[in-house]
């Protein structure tokens, strides 16, 4: 870390508050846009007809597409799920829930940028280059993880949840809020799970940890990955846990190999 840019503690605290406020405002604005913008731009001119059900917000259209894919995905097999509202307030809850999780996915790159801008003043030039380079990969892996979580892990979790009802010849009737909550949480947390290897590689490049230390504690790392997978997919059972953990472990091994290569290059210079 650079020593010529030391700031008083409270200056760092104010800077952190400034960055967090920017992220918070971006999050709120994104939520509002998702909830307010119409799925069809012409619906803006519908006026009072909006209350007759003609006006449909963008978040409703996105959630409908999510539901259509999840409940008709090849990974859910032939299971037919009946979704119900559950309570009179469930529609509002779903409206807010969808905007909450989708806005987190949308602002994740902005959040990464603000974290970098906060730590940047205390970094040497080579450390800045490392974080800039791997910051791009952080975003790429988050997006890849979110896509994997939505298209692969989420349908399997839903399937694993309702298969028990099918075994006992019970009709799989599920609250629609539960479906969206499971899918959106799984998508977001899988995205962040995929960033673990790049964080590990950055720590290696910065000299904070070594590949020898990682190899020594490899079993502990993989146990933690499986525990996190179980937390992300609580209803998915061991199948969903393995499907989520496997690519994270593979990416971790790739990061370890790259870390070793960098350590050899650093030792030879």
C-alpha positions as a LaTeX table, in Angstrom:
\begin{tabular}{lrrr}
\hline
Residue & $x$ (\AA) & $y$ (\AA) & $z$ (\AA) \\
\hline
Unk1 & 0.00 & 0.00 & 0.00 \\
Unk2 & 1.14 & 3.56 & $-0.70$ \\
Unk3 & 2.32 & 5.49 & 2.36 \\
Unk4 & 2.37 & 9.00 & 0.87 \\
Unk5 & $-1.36$ & 9.38 & 0.73 \\
Unk6 & $-2.25$ & 8.74 & 4.33 \\
Unk7 & $-5.46$ & 10.39 & 5.46 \\
Unk8 & $-6.96$ & 10.78 & 8.92 \\
Unk9 & $-9.36$ & 8.03 & 9.94 \\
Unk10 & $-12.41$ & 10.28 & 9.67 \\
Unk11 & $-11.44$ & 11.29 & 6.13 \\
Unk12 & $-11.46$ & 7.61 & 5.14 \\
Unk13 & $-14.77$ & 7.21 & 6.93 \\
Unk14 & $-16.30$ & 10.15 & 5.04 \\
Unk15 & $-14.97$ & 8.79 & 1.76 \\
Unk16 & $-16.53$ & 5.40 & 2.50 \\
Unk17 & $-19.83$ & 7.09 & 3.35 \\
Unk18 & $-19.68$ & 9.06 & 0.09 \\
Unk19 & $-19.12$ & 5.89 & $-1.96$ \\
Unk20 & $-21.84$ & 3.97 & $-0.14$ \\
Unk21 & $-24.31$ & 6.80 & $-0.69$ \\
Unk22 & $-23.61$ & 6.78 & $-4.43$ \\
Unk23 & $-24.25$ & 3.03 & $-4.52$ \\
Unk24 & $-27.40$ & 3.42 & $-2.43$ \\
Unk25 & $-28.76$ & 6.21 & $-4.67$ \\
Unk26 & $-28.00$ & 4.17 & $-7.80$ \\
Unk27 & $-29.78$ & 1.19 & $-6.25$ \\
Unk28 & $-32.86$ & 3.25 & $-5.34$ \\
Unk29 & $-33.04$ & 4.90 & $-8.78$ \\
Unk30 & $-32.71$ & 1.50 & $-10.49$ \\
Unk31 & $-35.49$ & 0.07 & $-8.31$ \\
Unk32 & $-37.76$ & 3.02 & $-9.09$ \\
Unk33 & $-37.14$ & 2.72 & $-12.83$ \\
Unk34 & $-37.89$ & $-1.00$ & $-12.77$ \\
Unk35 & $-41.11$ & $-0.39$ & $-10.89$ \\
Unk36 & $-42.23$ & 2.72 & $-12.79$ \\
Unk37 & $-41.19$ & 2.27 & $-16.42$ \\
Unk38 & $-43.81$ & 0.51 & $-18.55$ \\
Unk39 & $-43.19$ & $-2.78$ & $-20.29$ \\
Unk40 & $-44.60$ & $-1.07$ & $-23.39$ \\
Unk41 & $-43.49$ & 2.54 & $-23.81$ \\
Unk42 & $-46.89$ & 3.48 & $-25.26$ \\
Unk43 & $-48.51$ & 2.61 & $-21.92$ \\
Unk44 & $-47.16$ & 5.89 & $-20.56$ \\
Unk45 & $-50.04$ & 7.58 & $-22.37$ \\
Unk46 & $-52.71$ & 5.23 & $-21.01$ \\
Unk47 & $-53.61$ & 7.69 & $-18.22$ \\
Unk48 & $-56.46$ & 6.50 & $-15.95$ \\
Unk49 & $-56.56$ & 3.23 & $-17.85$ \\
Unk50 & $-53.50$ & 2.15 & $-15.86$ \\
Unk51 & $-55.80$ & 1.37 & $-12.95$ \\
Unk52 & $-57.90$ & $-0.84$ & $-15.19$ \\
Unk53 & $-54.95$ & $-3.18$ & $-15.62$ \\
Unk54 & $-53.80$ & $-1.95$ & $-19.04$ \\
Unk55 & $-50.61$ & $-0.30$ & $-17.75$ \\
Unk56 & $-47.98$ & $-2.91$ & $-16.95$ \\
Unk57 & $-44.66$ & $-1.95$ & $-15.31$ \\
Unk58 & $-41.35$ & $-3.21$ & $-16.65$ \\
Unk59 & $-40.70$ & $-5.30$ & $-13.53$ \\
Unk60 & $-43.93$ & $-7.23$ & $-14.12$ \\
Unk61 & $-42.86$ & $-8.11$ & $-17.67$ \\
Unk62 & $-39.40$ & $-9.22$ & $-16.51$ \\
Unk63 & $-40.83$ & $-11.36$ & $-13.71$ \\
Unk64 & $-43.30$ & $-12.96$ & $-16.14$ \\
Unk65 & $-40.43$ & $-13.93$ & $-18.46$ \\
Unk66 & $-38.52$ & $-15.36$ & $-15.49$ \\
Unk67 & $-41.50$ & $-17.43$ & $-14.39$ \\
Unk68 & $-42.17$ & $-18.67$ & $-17.92$ \\
Unk69 & $-38.60$ & $-19.93$ & $-18.30$ \\
Unk70 & $-38.23$ & $-21.46$ & $-14.84$ \\
Unk71 & $-41.52$ & $-23.35$ & $-14.88$ \\
Unk72 & $-41.00$ & $-24.56$ & $-18.46$ \\
Unk73 & $-37.27$ & $-25.23$ & $-18.34$ \\
Unk74 & $-36.09$ & $-28.66$ & $-19.56$ \\
Unk75 & $-34.33$ & $-28.96$ & $-16.19$ \\
Unk76 & $-37.62$ & $-28.96$ & $-14.32$ \\
Unk77 & $-38.64$ & $-32.09$ & $-16.20$ \\
Unk78 & $-42.33$ & $-32.80$ & $-16.63$ \\
Unk79 & $-43.30$ & $-31.32$ & $-13.29$ \\
Unk80 & $-46.21$ & $-28.92$ & $-13.56$ \\
Unk81 & $-46.32$ & $-26.30$ & $-10.81$ \\
Unk82 & $-49.39$ & $-24.29$ & $-9.94$ \\
Unk83 & $-48.42$ & $-20.88$ & $-8.55$ \\
Unk84 & $-50.85$ & $-18.89$ & $-6.39$ \\
Unk85 & $-50.78$ & $-15.44$ & $-4.86$ \\
Unk86 & $-51.19$ & $-16.64$ & $-1.28$ \\
Unk87 & $-52.31$ & $-13.38$ & 0.32 \\
Unk88 & $-53.88$ & $-10.08$ & $-0.66$ \\
Unk89 & $-50.57$ & $-8.25$ & $-0.14$ \\
Unk90 & $-48.45$ & $-10.80$ & $-2.02$ \\
Unk91 & $-48.70$ & $-8.83$ & $-5.28$ \\
Unk92 & $-47.12$ & $-5.74$ & $-3.69$ \\
Unk93 & $-44.52$ & $-7.92$ & $-1.98$ \\
Unk94 & $-43.63$ & $-9.50$ & $-5.31$ \\
Unk95 & $-43.46$ & $-6.07$ & $-6.97$ \\
Unk96 & $-40.92$ & $-4.85$ & $-4.38$ \\
Unk97 & $-39.05$ & $-8.16$ & $-4.14$ \\
Unk98 & $-38.43$ & $-8.38$ & $-7.88$ \\
Unk99 & $-37.19$ & $-4.79$ & $-8.10$ \\
Unk100 & $-34.95$ & $-5.33$ & $-5.04$ \\
Unk101 & $-33.05$ & $-8.34$ & $-6.39$ \\
Unk102 & $-32.93$ & $-7.31$ & $-10.05$ \\
Unk103 & $-31.56$ & $-3.87$ & $-9.12$ \\
Unk104 & $-28.74$ & $-5.55$ & $-7.17$ \\
Unk105 & $-27.78$ & $-7.53$ & $-10.28$ \\
Unk106 & $-27.89$ & $-4.39$ & $-12.44$ \\
Unk107 & $-25.77$ & $-2.20$ & $-10.15$ \\
Unk108 & $-23.18$ & $-4.90$ & $-9.30$ \\
Unk109 & $-20.62$ & $-3.46$ & $-11.80$ \\
Unk110 & $-21.15$ & 0.05 & $-10.35$ \\
Unk111 & $-20.66$ & $-1.35$ & $-6.83$ \\
Unk112 & $-17.38$ & $-2.94$ & $-7.93$ \\
Unk113 & $-16.22$ & 0.37 & $-9.41$ \\
Unk114 & $-17.00$ & 2.27 & $-6.20$ \\
Unk115 & $-15.10$ & $-0.25$ & $-4.09$ \\
Unk116 & $-12.09$ & 0.22 & $-6.35$ \\
Unk117 & $-12.33$ & 4.03 & $-6.18$ \\
Unk118 & $-12.39$ & 3.83 & $-2.39$ \\
Unk119 & $-9.20$ & 1.77 & $-2.09$ \\
Unk120 & $-7.40$ & 3.37 & $-5.06$ \\
Unk121 & $-5.73$ & 6.31 & $-3.19$ \\
Unk122 & $-3.85$ & 3.91 & $-0.91$ \\
Unk123 & $-2.43$ & 1.73 & $-3.68$ \\
Unk124 & 0.87 & 1.65 & $-5.53$ \\
Unk125 & 0.68 & 1.94 & $-9.32$ \\
Unk126 & 1.23 & $-1.80$ & $-9.89$ \\
Unk127 & $-1.52$ & $-2.58$ & $-7.36$ \\
Unk128 & $-3.88$ & $-0.25$ & $-9.21$ \\
Unk129 & $-3.13$ & $-2.05$ & $-12.47$ \\
Unk130 & $-3.82$ & $-5.42$ & $-10.84$ \\
Unk131 & $-7.20$ & $-4.30$ & $-9.48$ \\
Unk132 & $-8.20$ & $-2.61$ & $-12.73$ \\
Unk133 & $-7.35$ & $-5.73$ & $-14.71$ \\
Unk134 & $-9.08$ & $-8.16$ & $-12.38$ \\
Unk135 & $-11.99$ & $-5.81$ & $-11.73$ \\
Unk136 & $-13.13$ & $-6.48$ & $-15.28$ \\
Unk137 & $-12.88$ & $-10.22$ & $-14.66$ \\
Unk138 & $-14.81$ & $-9.80$ & $-11.40$ \\
Unk139 & $-17.73$ & $-8.34$ & $-13.34$ \\
Unk140 & $-17.43$ & $-10.99$ & $-16.07$ \\
Unk141 & $-17.47$ & $-13.82$ & $-13.53$ \\
Unk142 & $-20.37$ & $-12.27$ & $-11.63$ \\
Unk143 & $-22.43$ & $-12.04$ & $-14.82$ \\
Unk144 & $-21.43$ & $-15.60$ & $-15.81$ \\
Unk145 & $-22.36$ & $-16.85$ & $-12.35$ \\
Unk146 & $-25.70$ & $-15.05$ & $-12.40$ \\
Unk147 & $-26.51$ & $-16.55$ & $-15.82$ \\
Unk148 & $-25.50$ & $-20.02$ & $-14.60$ \\
Unk149 & $-27.52$ & $-19.54$ & $-11.42$ \\
Unk150 & $-30.63$ & $-18.53$ & $-13.34$ \\
Unk151 & $-30.56$ & $-20.94$ & $-16.27$ \\
Unk152 & $-29.15$ & $-24.03$ & $-14.53$ \\
Unk153 & $-29.18$ & $-23.91$ & $-10.73$ \\
Unk154 & $-32.58$ & $-22.25$ & $-10.19$ \\
Unk155 & $-34.66$ & $-24.74$ & $-12.24$ \\
Unk156 & $-32.93$ & $-27.63$ & $-10.47$ \\
Unk157 & $-33.65$ & $-26.10$ & $-7.07$ \\
Unk158 & $-37.33$ & $-25.67$ & $-7.98$ \\
Unk159 & $-37.44$ & $-29.24$ & $-9.32$ \\
Unk160 & $-35.82$ & $-30.63$ & $-6.16$ \\
Unk161 & $-38.29$ & $-28.71$ & $-4.02$ \\
Unk162 & $-41.48$ & $-29.96$ & $-5.70$ \\
Unk163 & $-40.38$ & $-33.50$ & $-6.55$ \\
Unk164 & $-41.32$ & $-34.55$ & $-3.01$ \\
Unk165 & $-44.91$ & $-33.48$ & $-3.64$ \\
Unk166 & $-44.97$ & $-35.55$ & $-6.84$ \\
Unk167 & $-43.64$ & $-38.62$ & $-5.01$ \\
Unk168 & $-46.59$ & $-38.47$ & $-2.62$ \\
Unk169 & $-49.06$ & $-37.70$ & $-5.41$ \\
Unk170 & $-49.76$ & $-34.24$ & $-4.02$ \\
Unk171 & $-50.53$ & $-31.28$ & $-6.23$ \\
Unk172 & $-47.45$ & $-28.98$ & $-6.28$ \\
Unk173 & $-49.12$ & $-25.68$ & $-5.42$ \\
Unk174 & $-46.54$ & $-23.02$ & $-4.54$ \\
Unk175 & $-46.80$ & $-19.40$ & $-3.48$ \\
Unk176 & $-45.56$ & $-17.33$ & $-6.40$ \\
Unk177 & $-43.51$ & $-15.12$ & $-4.06$ \\
Unk178 & $-41.57$ & $-18.20$ & $-2.93$ \\
Unk179 & $-40.74$ & $-19.10$ & $-6.53$ \\
Unk180 & $-39.37$ & $-15.66$ & $-7.35$ \\
Unk181 & $-37.57$ & $-15.32$ & $-4.04$ \\
Unk182 & $-35.80$ & $-18.66$ & $-4.58$ \\
Unk183 & $-34.86$ & $-17.89$ & $-8.19$ \\
Unk184 & $-33.66$ & $-14.33$ & $-7.64$ \\
Unk185 & $-31.68$ & $-15.13$ & $-4.48$ \\
Unk186 & $-30.06$ & $-18.12$ & $-6.18$ \\
Unk187 & $-29.16$ & $-15.99$ & $-9.21$ \\
Unk188 & $-27.57$ & $-13.18$ & $-7.17$ \\
Unk189 & $-25.66$ & $-15.39$ & $-4.75$ \\
Unk190 & $-24.42$ & $-17.70$ & $-7.50$ \\
Unk191 & $-23.08$ & $-14.62$ & $-9.28$ \\
Unk192 & $-21.10$ & $-13.61$ & $-6.20$ \\
Unk193 & $-19.96$ & $-17.21$ & $-5.61$ \\
Unk194 & $-18.35$ & $-17.22$ & $-9.05$ \\
Unk195 & $-16.21$ & $-14.21$ & $-8.08$ \\
Unk196 & $-14.46$ & $-16.09$ & $-5.27$ \\
Unk197 & $-11.61$ & $-17.41$ & $-7.49$ \\
Unk198 & $-10.82$ & $-13.94$ & $-8.89$ \\
Unk199 & $-10.70$ & $-12.50$ & $-5.37$ \\
Unk200 & $-8.30$ & $-15.27$ & $-4.40$ \\
Unk201 & $-6.11$ & $-14.55$ & $-7.47$ \\
Unk202 & $-5.98$ & $-10.83$ & $-6.63$ \\
Unk203 & $-4.84$ & $-11.66$ & $-3.08$ \\
Unk204 & $-2.09$ & $-13.86$ & $-4.55$ \\
Unk205 & $-0.98$ & $-11.13$ & $-6.96$ \\
Unk206 & $-0.87$ & $-8.59$ & $-4.12$ \\
Unk207 & 1.22 & $-10.97$ & $-2.02$ \\
Unk208 & $-1.37$ & $-11.19$ & 0.77 \\
Unk209 & $-1.68$ & $-14.97$ & 0.47 \\
Unk210 & 0.44 & $-17.61$ & $-1.29$ \\
Unk211 & $-0.47$ & $-20.60$ & $-3.42$ \\
Unk212 & 1.31 & $-22.86$ & $-0.90$ \\
Unk213 & $-1.01$ & $-21.63$ & 1.84 \\
Unk214 & $-4.03$ & $-22.25$ & $-0.40$ \\
Unk215 & $-2.85$ & $-25.78$ & $-1.26$ \\
Unk216 & $-2.28$ & $-26.49$ & 2.41 \\
Unk217 & $-5.86$ & $-25.42$ & 3.20 \\
Unk218 & $-7.44$ & $-26.66$ & $-0.04$ \\
Unk219 & $-9.78$ & $-29.11$ & 1.71 \\
Unk220 & $-11.01$ & $-26.38$ & 4.04 \\
Unk221 & $-11.68$ & $-24.11$ & 1.05 \\
Unk222 & $-13.72$ & $-26.78$ & $-0.72$ \\
Unk223 & $-15.72$ & $-27.58$ & 2.41 \\
Unk224 & $-16.52$ & $-23.87$ & 2.73 \\
Unk225 & $-17.55$ & $-23.78$ & $-0.95$ \\
Unk226 & $-19.96$ & $-26.70$ & $-0.41$ \\
Unk227 & $-21.37$ & $-25.04$ & 2.72 \\
Unk228 & $-21.93$ & $-21.80$ & 0.80 \\
Unk229 & $-23.53$ & $-23.80$ & $-2.03$ \\
Unk230 & $-25.90$ & $-25.41$ & 0.47 \\
Unk231 & $-26.80$ & $-21.98$ & 1.86 \\
Unk232 & $-27.44$ & $-20.57$ & $-1.62$ \\
Unk233 & $-29.57$ & $-23.57$ & $-2.62$ \\
Unk234 & $-31.25$ & $-24.61$ & 0.66 \\
Unk235 & $-34.06$ & $-26.53$ & $-1.10$ \\
Unk236 & $-31.99$ & $-27.97$ & $-3.92$ \\
Unk237 & $-30.45$ & $-30.92$ & $-2.09$ \\
Unk238 & $-27.01$ & $-32.37$ & $-2.81$ \\
Unk239 & $-27.53$ & $-32.37$ & $-6.58$ \\
Unk240 & $-27.94$ & $-28.59$ & $-6.74$ \\
Unk241 & $-25.07$ & $-28.15$ & $-4.27$ \\
Unk242 & $-22.71$ & $-30.15$ & $-6.48$ \\
Unk243 & $-23.86$ & $-28.39$ & $-9.66$ \\
Unk244 & $-23.14$ & $-25.01$ & $-8.07$ \\
Unk245 & $-19.93$ & $-25.99$ & $-6.27$ \\
Unk246 & $-18.30$ & $-27.81$ & $-9.22$ \\
Unk247 & $-17.71$ & $-24.76$ & $-11.49$ \\
Unk248 & $-16.56$ & $-22.66$ & $-8.51$ \\
Unk249 & $-14.01$ & $-25.35$ & $-7.60$ \\
Unk250 & $-12.86$ & $-25.60$ & $-11.23$ \\
Unk251 & $-12.43$ & $-21.82$ & $-11.40$ \\
Unk252 & $-10.55$ & $-21.93$ & $-8.09$ \\
Unk253 & $-8.13$ & $-24.51$ & $-9.50$ \\
Unk254 & $-7.61$ & $-22.35$ & $-12.59$ \\
Unk255 & $-6.93$ & $-19.33$ & $-10.35$ \\
Unk256 & $-4.46$ & $-21.43$ & $-8.34$ \\
Unk257 & $-2.57$ & $-22.43$ & $-11.50$ \\
Unk258 & $-2.43$ & $-18.81$ & $-12.67$ \\
Unk259 & $-1.27$ & $-17.77$ & $-9.21$ \\
Unk260 & 1.57 & $-20.29$ & $-9.32$ \\
Unk261 & 2.60 & $-19.04$ & $-12.74$ \\
Unk262 & 2.72 & $-15.48$ & $-11.46$ \\
Unk263 & 4.74 & $-16.48$ & $-8.38$ \\
Unk264 & 7.30 & $-18.22$ & $-10.61$ \\
Unk265 & 7.57 & $-15.15$ & $-12.83$ \\
Unk266 & 7.95 & $-12.89$ & $-9.79$ \\
Unk267 & 10.65 & $-15.15$ & $-8.30$ \\
Unk268 & 12.65 & $-15.13$ & $-11.56$ \\
Unk269 & 12.78 & $-11.33$ & $-11.77$ \\
\hline
\end{tabular}
